[in-house]
């Protein structure tokens, strides 16, 4: 299961924050998670979103185009406990550029335990 939320910045292209994807243990290792993420990214592209961001395992998400970003280049909406997990990718032909904060996301992602 995956959740998507808009992520807004003071002056920036459109961005979406994806919650990490979870796949039941019995179904892991079969590409299910990667297919779910690819489908979500395709949907975001069709909706005109420029940047996808998530906070998860860089090794897993790196397989589908996510790259580490610093909080200075792409501010997180909350302080990060594991900054190496703050990752993003451009959904357009444009390079991923630095964005200006502050970043805001839905209230449900406001719990500090998630960050």
Buried (B, 14 or more C-beta within 10 A) or exposed (E): EBEBBEBBBEEBBBBBBBBBBEBEEEEEEEEEBBEBBEEBBEEBEEEEBBBBBBBBBBEBBEEBBBEBBEEEEBBBBBEBEEEEBBBBBBBEEEEBEEBEBEBBBEEEBEEEEEB
